[in-house]
Amino acid sequence: MEIQAFAPSRIDLAGGTLDVYPLYLFEDGGITVNMGISIGSHIRLVPRADSEIHLVSEDTATAQSAVSVDDLELGGPLDLMARVIKFYRPATGLEVYSRNDAPHGSGLGASSSLLISLSGALRELNKVTDVTDEQMVQYGSRLEAQNIRVPTGRQDYCAAIYGGLNAIWFEVEGDRVEPLAVSEKFIAALEELLVLSFTGETHFSGTSNWNMMKMYIENQGTTVANMKMIKQTALAMREACQDEDLDHLAQLLDQEWQNRRRLAEGVSTPQIERLMSAARENGARASKICGSGGGGCMITLAAPGASEAVIAALESHGAQHLPYTIHREGLTVTNT
């Protein structure tokens, strides 16, 4: 028997950071608009006849082994995988192989898609019926918080489980995923015109999110006002997607970026500014960094017919173009 799982990473269009607990409570609820993409995380589980656990990260060439689940040590380079294994506690020994499509430090929620992919595979292995998708989001955010030691957002887990284009609401009662019913023509337009690239600078969302939360709580500068504007932009982005209005979407992408870059020092960098300028000079209508900023991946909405010129300009300034499609299914698990 072998179990394989895939979970998409995400592109966030608007409302990032509003998914971090308890920040969204301070704003009377948060909303994030994102979409799951074909760049994601792959897991392969191979049960063993003994109790040994063998973890292998194929993209980082890292491995870890233990004689049993109880002996699996935390704190190493595969800490997140080890925590998920120890939490779900498989009844048999395992060989676990992971592979992530995204560059390291991409800002696409790659660690969250890895966590959901592994969690889904273990749920299938254990034949668990009482762990819902919603619970996997809760468990995942808590396990990752233990891993990175700062508060985590939850939008990434939702994209990994559900895929597609969604408005995700973060409320007192819990999270609510609202699939946005759009046409295949609109999806195709996004896939053609919304260019995804890696800036070449790695990104760590935990530190940025923590800095933003700290500044919000201490009411430093314009952080609170900017966060309120980010929420309003996200609400408008939901409507723009529902209306399939690319002109409005372009305006809101730029608005989201202008709000975000004022949140904290380091959200933008000289390299990010160079890339955005080069893209704009070659037909880009708007650009924003994925996640909380500081590096990682960038999305750029090109004008019709300008995608190739925008990609060429980005690559000439050191960015890596990342082709993708919108992943409709979300988490997929197969048992062979």
Secondary structure, DSSP 8 states (H G I E B T S, - for coil): --EEEEEEEEEEEE-TTTTBTTHHHHTTSEEEEEEEEEEEEEEEEEEESSS-EEEEETTTTEEEEESSSTT--SSSTTHHHHHHHHHH--SSEEEEEEEE-S-TT-SS-HHHHHHHHHHHHHHHHTT--S--HHHHHHHHHHHHHHHHSS--BSHHHHHHHH-SEEEEEEETTEEEEEE----HHHHHHHHHHEEEEE-SS---HHHHHHHHHHHHHTT-TTHHHHHHHHHHHHHHHHHHHHHT-HHHHHHHHHHHHHHHHTTSTTSS-HHHHHHHHHHHHTTEEEEEESTTSSSSEEEEEE-TT-HHHHHHHHHHTT-EE----B-SS--EEEE-
